[in-house]
Amino acid sequence: MTTRKKTISIILILVILIIAALAYYKYFFVFGEGVKAGELNYVVKKGYMFKTYEGKLIQSGIKSRQTGTLQNNEFEFSIANEAIAEKMMANSGKFFELHYKEYKNTLPWRGFSVYVVDSIYSVKDLPQ
């Protein structure tokens, strides 16, 4: 193998590795994770090619920027698997504590949101 071919091969391998690392960081690296709690508003299965589960949690009692008022805070998310989505659909309107992972970007088969719920910590009836 000549020096020129060896140099081109090394550069090509480096370019491929850099592109793979950037793709991993942009689409698969877990940027953050945490827990959100609130009343489950809805869970739907939607999409054109890839049907994914999407949901919305309403967190109430968050202070507003205006003094003396309250504002609802909505948490929109995708759901990692069908079993979690079905459990959530069966308990719509209840108080949930959900564990989620935050990614830098979305993927069509993962859902529309950068927040992906991967487990349910607890489900409770709302106080009356």
N, CA, C and O atoms as CSV, one atom per row, in Angstrom:
chain,resi,resn,atom,element,x,y,z
A,1,MET,N,N,0.846,-1.177,0.000
A,1,MET,CA,C,0.000,0.000,0.000
A,1,MET,C,C,0.896,1.245,0.000
A,1,MET,O,O,1.834,1.362,0.789
A,2,THR,N,N,0.588,2.130,-0.872
A,2,THR,CA,C,1.407,3.334,-0.967
A,2,THR,C,C,1.069,4.292,0.168
A,2,THR,O,O,0.041,4.162,0.832
A,3,THR,N,N,1.952,5.246,0.370
A,3,THR,CA,C,1.771,6.238,1.431
A,3,THR,C,C,0.511,7.078,1.189
A,3,THR,O,O,-0.210,7.419,2.127
A,4,ARG,N,N,0.265,7.399,-0.059
A,4,ARG,CA,C,-0.920,8.213,-0.392
A,4,ARG,C,C,-2.211,7.457,-0.070
A,4,ARG,O,O,-3.131,8.034,0.508
A,5,LYS,N,N,-2.290,6.184,-0.433
A,5,LYS,CA,C,-3.481,5.371,-0.138
A,5,LYS,C,C,-3.659,5.193,1.367
A,5,LYS,O,O,-4.781,5.213,1.872
A,6,LYS,N,N,-2.569,5.023,2.067
A,6,LYS,CA,C,-2.625,4.859,3.522
A,6,LYS,C,C,-3.143,6.146,4.187
A,6,LYS,O,O,-3.961,6.091,5.106
A,7,THR,N,N,-2.667,7.284,3.719
A,7,THR,CA,C,-3.107,8.568,4.258
A,7,THR,C,C,-4.591,8.792,3.986
A,7,THR,O,O,-5.320,9.232,4.875
A,8,ILE,N,N,-5.041,8.500,2.787
A,8,ILE,CA,C,-6.464,8.654,2.448
A,8,ILE,C,C,-7.314,7.711,3.290
A,8,ILE,O,O,-8.387,8.098,3.753
A,9,SER,N,N,-6.854,6.489,3.493
A,9,SER,CA,C,-7.593,5.524,4.322
A,9,SER,C,C,-7.722,6.020,5.758
A,9,SER,O,O,-8.798,5.922,6.348
A,10,ILE,N,N,-6.659,6.542,6.320
A,10,ILE,CA,C,-6.689,7.043,7.700
A,10,ILE,C,C,-7.631,8.238,7.815
A,10,ILE,O,O,-8.410,8.323,8.764
A,11,ILE,N,N,-7.566,9.155,6.862
A,11,ILE,CA,C,-8.454,10.326,6.873
A,11,ILE,C,C,-9.908,9.887,6.741
A,11,ILE,O,O,-10.777,10.407,7.441
A,12,LEU,N,N,-10.179,8.945,5.860
A,12,LEU,CA,C,-11.544,8.443,5.674
A,12,LEU,C,C,-12.072,7.790,6.953
A,12,LEU,O,O,-13.219,8.020,7.335
A,13,ILE,N,N,-11.258,6.993,7.604
A,13,ILE,CA,C,-11.668,6.358,8.863
A,13,ILE,C,C,-11.939,7.413,9.937
A,13,ILE,O,O,-12.919,7.307,10.675
A,14,LEU,N,N,-11.081,8.424,10.029
A,14,LEU,CA,C,-11.292,9.506,11.004
A,14,LEU,C,C,-12.584,10.274,10.729
A,14,LEU,O,O,-13.319,10.598,11.662
A,15,VAL,N,N,-12.865,10.563,9.473
A,15,VAL,CA,C,-14.098,11.275,9.108
A,15,VAL,C,C,-15.321,10.442,9.489
A,15,VAL,O,O,-16.287,10.970,10.041
A,16,ILE,N,N,-15.280,9.151,9.197
A,16,ILE,CA,C,-16.398,8.261,9.552
A,16,ILE,C,C,-16.583,8.211,11.074
A,16,ILE,O,O,-17.714,8.263,11.556
A,17,LEU,N,N,-15.502,8.112,11.822
A,17,LEU,CA,C,-15.595,8.086,13.290
A,17,LEU,C,C,-16.155,9.402,13.842
A,17,LEU,O,O,-16.956,9.390,14.777
A,18,ILE,N,N,-15.745,10.514,13.280
A,18,ILE,CA,C,-16.253,11.816,13.737
A,18,ILE,C,C,-17.747,11.942,13.439
A,18,ILE,O,O,-18.514,12.395,14.289
A,19,ILE,N,N,-18.161,11.543,12.238
A,19,ILE,CA,C,-19.584,11.592,11.886
A,19,ILE,C,C,-20.393,10.680,12.799
A,19,ILE,O,O,-21.472,11.068,13.248
A,20,ALA,N,N,-19.901,9.484,13.082
A,20,ALA,CA,C,-20.599,8.555,13.978
A,20,ALA,C,C,-20.702,9.133,15.390
A,20,ALA,O,O,-21.748,9.016,16.030
A,21,ALA,N,N,-19.634,9.753,15.878
A,21,ALA,CA,C,-19.660,10.352,17.222
A,21,ALA,C,C,-20.650,11.509,17.289
A,21,ALA,O,O,-21.378,11.645,18.272
A,22,LEU,N,N,-20.682,12.339,16.258
A,22,LEU,CA,C,-21.637,13.458,16.230
A,22,LEU,C,C,-23.080,12.959,16.154
A,22,LEU,O,O,-23.959,13.505,16.822
A,23,ALA,N,N,-23.328,11.936,15.353
A,23,ALA,CA,C,-24.674,11.362,15.248
A,23,ALA,C,C,-25.109,10.762,16.589
A,23,ALA,O,O,-26.255,10.925,17.007
A,24,TYR,N,N,-24.187,10.069,17.253
A,24,TYR,CA,C,-24.504,9.509,18.570
A,24,TYR,C,C,-24.859,10.622,19.551
A,24,TYR,O,O,-25.862,10.529,20.259
A,25,TYR,N,N,-24.052,11.665,19.597
A,25,TYR,CA,C,-24.297,12.776,20.520
A,25,TYR,C,C,-25.626,13.461,20.201
A,25,TYR,O,O,-26.381,13.797,21.113
A,26,LYS,N,N,-25.910,13.663,18.952
A,26,LYS,CA,C,-27.103,14.412,18.561
A,26,LYS,C,C,-28.388,13.615,18.761
A,26,LYS,O,O,-29.417,14.205,19.090
A,27,TYR,N,N,-28.363,12.291,18.573
A,27,TYR,CA,C,-29.597,11.504,18.577
A,27,TYR,C,C,-29.711,10.446,19.671
A,27,TYR,O,O,-30.825,10.034,19.995
A,28,PHE,N,N,-28.602,9.992,20.251
A,28,PHE,CA,C,-28.681,8.892,21.200
A,28,PHE,C,C,-28.131,9.209,22.585
A,28,PHE,O,O,-28.429,8.482,23.533
A,29,PHE,N,N,-27.355,10.249,22.734
A,29,PHE,CA,C,-26.787,10.641,24.016
A,29,PHE,C,C,-27.892,11.168,24.928
A,29,PHE,O,O,-28.652,12.051,24.531
A,30,VAL,N,N,-27.989,10.637,26.140
A,30,VAL,CA,C,-28.987,11.105,27.102
A,30,VAL,C,C,-28.440,12.379,27.743
A,30,VAL,O,O,-27.514,12.340,28.553
A,31,PHE,N,N,-29.033,13.502,27.361
A,31,PHE,CA,C,-28.587,14.814,27.824
A,31,PHE,C,C,-28.986,15.048,29.279
A,31,PHE,O,O,-28.233,15.655,30.041
A,32,GLY,N,N,-30.153,14.573,29.658
A,32,GLY,CA,C,-30.622,14.729,31.033
A,32,GLY,C,C,-31.698,13.709,31.330
A,32,GLY,O,O,-32.301,13.138,30.421
A,33,GLU,N,N,-31.930,13.488,32.599
A,33,GLU,CA,C,-33.039,12.626,33.000
A,33,GLU,C,C,-33.562,13.083,34.336
A,33,GLU,O,O,-32.841,13.693,35.125
A,34,GLY,N,N,-34.828,12.784,34.588
A,34,GLY,CA,C,-35.428,13.239,35.824
A,34,GLY,C,C,-36.824,12.684,36.003
A,34,GLY,O,O,-37.232,11.735,35.334
A,35,VAL,N,N,-37.555,13.308,36.934
A,35,VAL,CA,C,-38.910,12.888,37.256
A,35,VAL,C,C,-39.828,14.097,37.163
A,35,VAL,O,O,-39.498,15.178,37.652
A,36,LYS,N,N,-40.969,13.908,36.538
A,36,LYS,CA,C,-42.014,14.935,36.488
A,36,LYS,C,C,-43.266,14.337,37.097
A,36,LYS,O,O,-43.540,13.147,36.945
A,37,ALA,N,N,-44.023,15.177,37.788
A,37,ALA,CA,C,-45.254,14.717,38.418
A,37,ALA,C,C,-46.386,15.657,38.054
A,37,ALA,O,O,-46.194,16.868,37.950
A,38,GLY,N,N,-47.570,15.090,37.860
A,38,GLY,CA,C,-48.732,15.898,37.555
A,38,GLY,C,C,-49.883,15.038,37.088
A,38,GLY,O,O,-49.810,13.810,37.097
A,39,GLU,N,N,-50.952,15.708,36.680
A,39,GLU,CA,C,-52.155,15.028,36.214
A,39,GLU,C,C,-51.996,14.683,34.740
A,39,GLU,O,O,-51.645,15.536,33.925
A,40,LEU,N,N,-52.258,13.427,34.411
A,40,LEU,CA,C,-52.154,12.984,33.024
A,40,LEU,C,C,-53.323,13.542,32.235
A,40,LEU,O,O,-54.479,13.239,32.532
A,41,ASN,N,N,-53.030,14.351,31.238
A,41,ASN,CA,C,-54.063,14.947,30.402
A,41,ASN,C,C,-54.483,13.973,29.307
A,41,ASN,O,O,-55.668,13.668,29.171
A,42,TYR,N,N,-53.528,13.486,28.529
A,42,TYR,CA,C,-53.872,12.528,27.483
A,42,TYR,C,C,-52.648,11.719,27.048
A,42,TYR,O,O,-51.501,12.097,27.287
A,43,VAL,N,N,-52.945,10.588,26.398
A,43,VAL,CA,C,-51.945,9.766,25.713
A,43,VAL,C,C,-52.568,9.376,24.384
A,43,VAL,O,O,-53.696,8.886,24.349
A,44,VAL,N,N,-51.846,9.588,23.291
A,44,VAL,CA,C,-52.344,9.237,21.963
A,44,VAL,C,C,-51.265,8.482,21.200
A,44,VAL,O,O,-50.071,8.634,21.459
A,45,LYS,N,N,-51.713,7.666,20.257
A,45,LYS,CA,C,-50.790,6.991,19.338
A,45,LYS,C,C,-50.963,7.686,17.995
A,45,LYS,O,O,-52.055,7.690,17.425
A,46,LYS,N,N,-49.872,8.280,17.488
A,46,LYS,CA,C,-50.001,9.005,16.231
A,46,LYS,C,C,-48.705,8.956,15.439
A,46,LYS,O,O,-47.655,8.566,15.951
A,47,GLY,N,N,-48.803,9.357,14.192
A,47,GLY,CA,C,-47.646,9.399,13.314
A,47,GLY,C,C,-48.022,8.959,11.918
A,47,GLY,O,O,-49.022,8.268,11.725
A,48,TYR,N,N,-47.220,9.358,10.940
A,48,TYR,CA,C,-47.481,8.987,9.551
A,48,TYR,C,C,-46.906,7.608,9.238
A,48,TYR,O,O,-47.650,6.679,8.924
A,49,MET,N,N,-45.608,7.477,9.319
A,49,MET,CA,C,-44.972,6.176,9.053
A,49,MET,C,C,-44.736,5.402,10.344
A,49,MET,O,O,-45.048,4.216,10.442
A,50,PHE,N,N,-44.177,6.099,11.334
A,50,PHE,CA,C,-43.878,5.464,12.612
A,50,PHE,C,C,-44.935,5.905,13.622
A,50,PHE,O,O,-44.995,7.083,13.974
A,51,LYS,N,N,-45.752,4.994,14.082
A,51,LYS,CA,C,-46.763,5.305,15.091
A,51,LYS,C,C,-46.102,5.289,16.460
A,51,LYS,O,O,-45.592,4.260,16.905
A,52,THR,N,N,-46.117,6.439,17.123
A,52,THR,CA,C,-45.514,6.550,18.448
A,52,THR,C,C,-46.555,7.039,19.439
A,52,THR,O,O,-47.559,7.640,19.057
A,53,TYR,N,N,-46.310,6.779,20.704
A,53,TYR,CA,C,-47.204,7.236,21.759
A,53,TYR,C,C,-46.711,8.585,22.279
A,53,TYR,O,O,-45.537,8.750,22.612
A,54,GLU,N,N,-47.627,9.535,22.340
A,54,GLU,CA,C,-47.325,10.882,22.809
A,54,GLU,C,C,-48.287,11.222,23.941
A,54,GLU,O,O,-49.437,10.782,23.933
A,55,GLY,N,N,-47.824,11.999,24.911
A,55,GLY,CA,C,-48.680,12.342,26.035
A,55,GLY,C,C,-48.414,13.734,26.557
A,55,GLY,O,O,-47.448,14.398,26.180
A,56,LYS,N,N,-49.318,14.160,27.451
A,56,LYS,CA,C,-49.182,15.461,28.083
A,56,LYS,C,C,-49.548,15.335,29.561
A,56,LYS,O,O,-50.575,14.759,29.920
A,57,LEU,N,N,-48.691,15.880,30.395
A,57,LEU,CA,C,-48.874,15.906,31.845
A,57,LEU,C,C,-49.067,17.364,32.253
A,57,LEU,O,O,-48.329,18.239,31.801
A,58,ILE,N,N,-50.045,17.624,33.094
A,58,ILE,CA,C,-50.283,18.990,33.554
A,58,ILE,C,C,-49.798,19.115,34.989
A,58,ILE,O,O,-50.286,18.431,35.889
A,59,GLN,N,N,-48.825,20.005,35.187
A,59,GLN,CA,C,-48.301,20.283,36.517
A,59,GLN,C,C,-48.931,21.599,36.969
A,59,GLN,O,O,-48.668,22.643,36.374
A,60,SER,N,N,-49.743,21.563,37.994
A,60,SER,CA,C,-50.413,22.791,38.424
A,60,SER,C,C,-49.694,23.408,39.609
A,60,SER,O,O,-48.870,22.771,40.265
A,61,GLY,N,N,-50.025,24.662,39.865
A,61,GLY,CA,C,-49.477,25.355,41.021
A,61,GLY,C,C,-48.127,25.987,40.787
A,61,GLY,O,O,-47.456,26.375,41.744
A,62,ILE,N,N,-47.717,26.099,39.554
A,62,ILE,CA,C,-46.452,26.760,39.252
A,62,ILE,C,C,-46.684,28.263,39.293
A,62,ILE,O,O,-47.672,28.750,38.745
A,63,LYS,N,N,-45.787,29.001,39.935
A,63,LYS,CA,C,-45.950,30.444,40.027
A,63,LYS,C,C,-45.823,31.096,38.660
A,63,LYS,O,O,-44.981,30.728,37.841
A,64,SER,N,N,-46.675,32.061,38.446
A,64,SER,CA,C,-46.647,32.824,37.214
A,64,SER,C,C,-45.731,34.027,37.383
A,64,SER,O,O,-45.333,34.366,38.498
A,65,ARG,N,N,-45.409,34.654,36.294
A,65,ARG,CA,C,-44.583,35.863,36.362
A,65,ARG,C,C,-45.363,37.036,36.930
A,65,ARG,O,O,-44.773,37.985,37.445
A,66,GLN,N,N,-46.681,36.977,36.839
A,66,GLN,CA,C,-47.508,38.033,37.411
A,66,GLN,C,C,-47.796,37.701,38.869
A,66,GLN,O,O,-48.144,36.565,39.194
A,67,THR,N,N,-47.655,38.671,39.730
A,67,THR,CA,C,-47.840,38.461,41.158
A,67,THR,C,C,-49.280,38.046,41.458
A,67,THR,O,O,-50.231,38.636,40.946
A,68,GLY,N,N,-49.419,37.015,42.299
A,68,GLY,CA,C,-50.733,36.591,42.773
A,68,GLY,C,C,-51.495,35.677,41.844
A,68,GLY,O,O,-52.666,35.401,42.106
A,69,THR,N,N,-50.902,35.198,40.784
A,69,THR,CA,C,-51.607,34.291,39.876
A,69,THR,C,C,-50.864,32.964,39.781
A,69,THR,O,O,-49.667,32.886,40.056
A,70,LEU,N,N,-51.585,31.930,39.390
A,70,LEU,CA,C,-51.000,30.614,39.151
A,70,LEU,C,C,-51.120,30.290,37.680
A,70,LEU,O,O,-52.001,30.798,36.985
A,71,GLN,N,N,-50.236,29.449,37.218
A,71,GLN,CA,C,-50.217,29.093,35.803
A,71,GLN,C,C,-49.968,27.596,35.693
A,71,GLN,O,O,-49.143,27.051,36.425
A,72,ASN,N,N,-50.666,26.930,34.793
A,72,ASN,CA,C,-50.405,25.509,34.550
A,72,ASN,C,C,-49.140,25.353,33.727
A,72,ASN,O,O,-48.869,26.142,32.822
A,73,ASN,N,N,-48.379,24.338,34.050
A,73,ASN,CA,C,-47.180,24.015,33.292
A,73,ASN,C,C,-47.416,22.665,32.645
A,73,ASN,O,O,-47.679,21.681,33.337
A,74,GLU,N,N,-47.324,22.607,31.327
A,74,GLU,CA,C,-47.570,21.366,30.610
A,74,GLU,C,C,-46.253,20.705,30.227
A,74,GLU,O,O,-45.320,21.371,29.777
A,75,PHE,N,N,-46.189,19.403,30.407
A,75,PHE,CA,C,-45.019,18.605,30.047
A,75,PHE,C,C,-45.442,17.650,28.940
A,75,PHE,O,O,-46.183,16.699,29.186
A,76,GLU,N,N,-44.973,17.900,27.722
A,76,GLU,CA,C,-45.285,17.034,26.594
A,76,GLU,C,C,-44.143,16.054,26.388
A,76,GLU,O,O,-42.973,16.429,26.464
A,77,PHE,N,N,-44.484,14.795,26.125
A,77,PHE,CA,C,-43.477,13.740,26.078
A,77,PHE,C,C,-43.867,12.641,25.111
A,77,PHE,O,O,-45.029,12.525,24.722
A,78,SER,N,N,-42.898,11.841,24.730
A,78,SER,CA,C,-43.110,10.601,23.995
A,78,SER,C,C,-42.961,9.457,25.000
A,78,SER,O,O,-42.401,9.639,26.080
A,79,ILE,N,N,-43.465,8.289,24.635
A,79,ILE,CA,C,-43.440,7.150,25.552
A,79,ILE,C,C,-42.603,6.040,24.933
A,79,ILE,O,O,-42.746,5.719,23.753
A,80,ALA,N,N,-41.720,5.457,25.753
A,80,ALA,CA,C,-40.726,4.498,25.263
A,80,ALA,C,C,-41.339,3.195,24.758
A,80,ALA,O,O,-40.889,2.662,23.743
A,81,ASN,N,N,-42.350,2.673,25.441
A,81,ASN,CA,C,-42.893,1.398,24.970
A,81,ASN,C,C,-44.401,1.304,25.184
A,81,ASN,O,O,-44.998,2.082,25.928
A,82,GLU,N,N,-44.985,0.338,24.513
A,82,GLU,CA,C,-46.436,0.185,24.479
A,82,GLU,C,C,-47.027,-0.161,25.849
A,82,GLU,O,O,-48.118,0.307,26.175
A,83,ALA,N,N,-46.344,-0.958,26.647
A,83,ALA,CA,C,-46.876,-1.351,27.959
A,83,ALA,C,C,-47.052,-0.132,28.869
A,83,ALA,O,O,-48.054,-0.026,29.577
A,84,ILE,N,N,-46.092,0.776,28.852
A,84,ILE,CA,C,-46.200,1.996,29.656
A,84,ILE,C,C,-47.359,2.847,29.141
A,84,ILE,O,O,-48.140,3.377,29.932
A,85,ALA,N,N,-47.474,2.980,27.818
A,85,ALA,CA,C,-48.543,3.772,27.219
A,85,ALA,C,C,-49.921,3.209,27.576
A,85,ALA,O,O,-50.834,3.970,27.897
A,86,GLU,N,N,-50.075,1.903,27.522
A,86,GLU,CA,C,-51.366,1.281,27.848
A,86,GLU,C,C,-51.726,1.483,29.314
A,86,GLU,O,O,-52.888,1.735,29.634
A,87,LYS,N,N,-50.753,1.377,30.200
A,87,LYS,CA,C,-51.017,1.628,31.624
A,87,LYS,C,C,-51.451,3.074,31.835
A,87,LYS,O,O,-52.353,3.347,32.626
A,88,MET,N,N,-50.808,3.996,31.128
A,88,MET,CA,C,-51.168,5.403,31.261
A,88,MET,C,C,-52.559,5.666,30.688
A,88,MET,O,O,-53.333,6.419,31.278
A,89,MET,N,N,-52.889,5.055,29.544
A,89,MET,CA,C,-54.215,5.245,28.950
A,89,MET,C,C,-55.316,4.700,29.864
A,89,MET,O,O,-56.406,5.267,29.927
A,90,ALA,N,N,-55.037,3.624,30.559
A,90,ALA,CA,C,-56.025,3.033,31.461
A,90,ALA,C,C,-56.237,3.882,32.717
A,90,ALA,O,O,-57.223,3.696,33.430
A,91,ASN,N,N,-55.320,4.811,32.991
A,91,ASN,CA,C,-55.402,5.634,34.203
A,91,ASN,C,C,-55.392,7.122,33.884
A,91,ASN,O,O,-54.881,7.922,34.669
A,92,SER,N,N,-55.947,7.495,32.754
A,92,SER,CA,C,-55.963,8.897,32.345
A,92,SER,C,C,-56.700,9.746,33.381
A,92,SER,O,O,-57.729,9.335,33.917
A,93,GLY,N,N,-56.162,10.927,33.652
A,93,GLY,CA,C,-56.773,11.829,34.626
A,93,GLY,C,C,-56.251,11.644,36.038
A,93,GLY,O,O,-56.620,12.402,36.935
A,94,LYS,N,N,-55.400,10.652,36.253
A,94,LYS,CA,C,-54.830,10.420,37.580
A,94,LYS,C,C,-53.500,11.152,37.724
A,94,LYS,O,O,-52.964,11.686,36.752
A,95,PHE,N,N,-52.976,11.171,38.941
A,95,PHE,CA,C,-51.706,11.833,39.239
A,95,PHE,C,C,-50.570,10.841,39.013
A,95,PHE,O,O,-50.556,9.767,39.616
A,96,PHE,N,N,-49.632,11.188,38.162
A,96,PHE,CA,C,-48.524,10.316,37.811
A,96,PHE,C,C,-47.195,10.935,38.221
A,96,PHE,O,O,-47.033,12.155,38.200
A,97,GLU,N,N,-46.251,10.083,38.592
A,97,GLU,CA,C,-44.841,10.459,38.710
A,97,GLU,C,C,-44.115,9.648,37.646
A,97,GLU,O,O,-44.088,8.418,37.700
A,98,LEU,N,N,-43.522,10.351,36.672
A,98,LEU,CA,C,-42.927,9.706,35.507
A,98,LEU,C,C,-41.429,9.961,35.433
A,98,LEU,O,O,-40.975,11.084,35.650
A,99,HIS,N,N,-40.666,8.929,35.130
A,99,HIS,CA,C,-39.229,9.093,34.890
A,99,HIS,C,C,-39.040,9.283,33.390
A,99,HIS,O,O,-39.628,8.558,32.588
A,100,TYR,N,N,-38.213,10.265,33.013
A,100,TYR,CA,C,-37.993,10.547,31.606
A,100,TYR,C,C,-36.507,10.736,31.310
A,100,TYR,O,O,-35.697,10.997,32.200
A,101,LYS,N,N,-36.185,10.595,30.029
A,101,LYS,CA,C,-34.843,10.889,29.524
A,101,LYS,C,C,-34.984,11.993,28.485
A,101,LYS,O,O,-35.929,12.008,27.696
A,102,GLU,N,N,-34.025,12.917,28.501
A,102,GLU,CA,C,-34.031,14.015,27.546
A,102,GLU,C,C,-32.885,13.818,26.554
A,102,GLU,O,O,-31.730,13.631,26.938
A,103,TYR,N,N,-33.236,13.864,25.279
A,103,TYR,CA,C,-32.254,13.746,24.211
A,103,TYR,C,C,-32.077,15.111,23.542
A,103,TYR,O,O,-32.897,16.007,23.742
A,104,LYS,N,N,-31.027,15.271,22.760
A,104,LYS,CA,C,-30.785,16.536,22.072
A,104,LYS,C,C,-31.733,16.738,20.892
A,104,LYS,O,O,-32.133,17.869,20.620
A,105,ASN,N,N,-32.100,15.669,20.189
A,105,ASN,CA,C,-33.000,15.734,19.033
A,105,ASN,C,C,-33.911,14.517,19.011
A,105,ASN,O,O,-33.689,13.543,19.730
A,106,THR,N,N,-34.935,14.589,18.180
A,106,THR,CA,C,-35.885,13.482,18.057
A,106,THR,C,C,-35.487,12.557,16.908
A,106,THR,O,O,-34.733,12.929,16.010
A,107,LEU,N,N,-36.020,11.353,16.973
A,107,LEU,CA,C,-35.927,10.388,15.884
A,107,LEU,C,C,-37.350,9.967,15.543
A,107,LEU,O,O,-38.175,9.856,16.450
A,108,PRO,N,N,-37.671,9.730,14.281
A,108,PRO,CA,C,-39.061,9.426,13.912
A,108,PRO,C,C,-39.660,8.230,14.654
A,108,PRO,O,O,-40.846,8.247,14.982
A,109,TRP,N,N,-38.871,7.204,14.923
A,109,TRP,CA,C,-39.388,6.005,15.592
A,109,TRP,C,C,-39.381,6.140,17.113
A,109,TRP,O,O,-39.901,5.267,17.809
A,110,ARG,N,N,-38.806,7.209,17.636
A,110,ARG,CA,C,-38.777,7.422,19.089
A,110,ARG,C,C,-39.870,8.376,19.536
A,110,ARG,O,O,-40.246,8.367,20.708
A,111,GLY,N,N,-40.393,9.200,18.632
A,111,GLY,CA,C,-41.476,10.095,18.982
A,111,GLY,C,C,-41.209,11.527,18.568
A,111,GLY,O,O,-40.165,11.840,17.995
A,112,PHE,N,N,-42.177,12.403,18.870
A,112,PHE,CA,C,-42.118,13.799,18.456
A,112,PHE,C,C,-41.413,14.691,19.467
A,112,PHE,O,O,-41.086,15.835,19.150
A,113,SER,N,N,-41.174,14.199,20.663
A,113,SER,CA,C,-40.610,15.017,21.735
A,113,SER,C,C,-39.186,14.573,22.069
A,113,SER,O,O,-38.821,13.411,21.887
A,114,VAL,N,N,-38.396,15.521,22.562
A,114,VAL,CA,C,-37.047,15.166,23.032
A,114,VAL,C,C,-37.123,14.514,24.411
A,114,VAL,O,O,-36.143,13.931,24.873
A,115,TYR,N,N,-38.284,14.608,25.076
A,115,TYR,CA,C,-38.494,13.973,26.380
A,115,TYR,C,C,-39.169,12.622,26.163
A,115,TYR,O,O,-40.254,12.554,25.584
A,116,VAL,N,N,-38.533,11.552,26.624
A,116,VAL,CA,C,-39.064,10.204,26.432
A,116,VAL,C,C,-39.267,9.560,27.799
A,116,VAL,O,O,-38.312,9.339,28.543
A,117,VAL,N,N,-40.533,9.262,28.119
A,117,VAL,CA,C,-40.866,8.601,29.388
A,117,VAL,C,C,-40.531,7.128,29.262
A,117,VAL,O,O,-40.988,6.451,28.341
A,118,ASP,N,N,-39.716,6.629,30.212
A,118,ASP,CA,C,-39.306,5.232,30.156
A,118,ASP,C,C,-39.801,4.402,31.337
A,118,ASP,O,O,-39.651,3.181,31.338
A,119,SER,N,N,-40.392,5.057,32.350
A,119,SER,CA,C,-40.967,4.285,33.456
A,119,SER,C,C,-41.942,5.150,34.258
A,119,SER,O,O,-41.911,6.379,34.214
A,120,ILE,N,N,-42.797,4.453,34.985
A,120,ILE,CA,C,-43.775,5.109,35.864
A,120,ILE,C,C,-43.362,4.817,37.299
A,120,ILE,O,O,-43.240,3.656,37.688
A,121,TYR,N,N,-43.146,5.870,38.088
A,121,TYR,CA,C,-42.809,5.682,39.500
A,121,TYR,C,C,-44.059,5.406,40.330
A,121,TYR,O,O,-44.065,4.496,41.160
A,122,SER,N,N,-45.124,6.191,40.111
A,122,SER,CA,C,-46.350,5.959,40.875
A,122,SER,C,C,-47.556,6.532,40.151
A,122,SER,O,O,-47.450,7.444,39.331
A,123,VAL,N,N,-48.719,5.954,40.488
A,123,VAL,CA,C,-50.015,6.428,39.983
A,123,VAL,C,C,-50.923,6.580,41.189
A,123,VAL,O,O,-51.071,5.652,41.984
A,124,LYS,N,N,-51.532,7.753,41.325
A,124,LYS,CA,C,-52.424,8.001,42.459
A,124,LYS,C,C,-53.698,8.675,41.961
A,124,LYS,O,O,-53.694,9.376,40.949
A,125,ASP,N,N,-54.792,8.449,42.695
A,125,ASP,CA,C,-56.012,9.195,42.406
A,125,ASP,C,C,-55.806,10.635,42.833
A,125,ASP,O,O,-55.075,10.916,43.784
A,126,LEU,N,N,-56.455,11.542,42.124
A,126,LEU,CA,C,-56.356,12.960,42.497
A,126,LEU,C,C,-57.165,13.215,43.760
A,126,LEU,O,O,-58.240,12.640,43.927
A,127,PRO,N,N,-56.663,14.072,44.657
A,127,PRO,CA,C,-57.437,14.397,45.853
A,127,PRO,C,C,-58.707,15.144,45.470
A,127,PRO,O,O,-58.722,15.932,44.525
A,128,GLN,N,N,-59.765,14.883,46.216
A,128,GLN,CA,C,-61.054,15.514,45.877
A,128,GLN,C,C,-61.397,16.653,46.785
A,128,GLN,O,O,-62.445,17.277,46.624
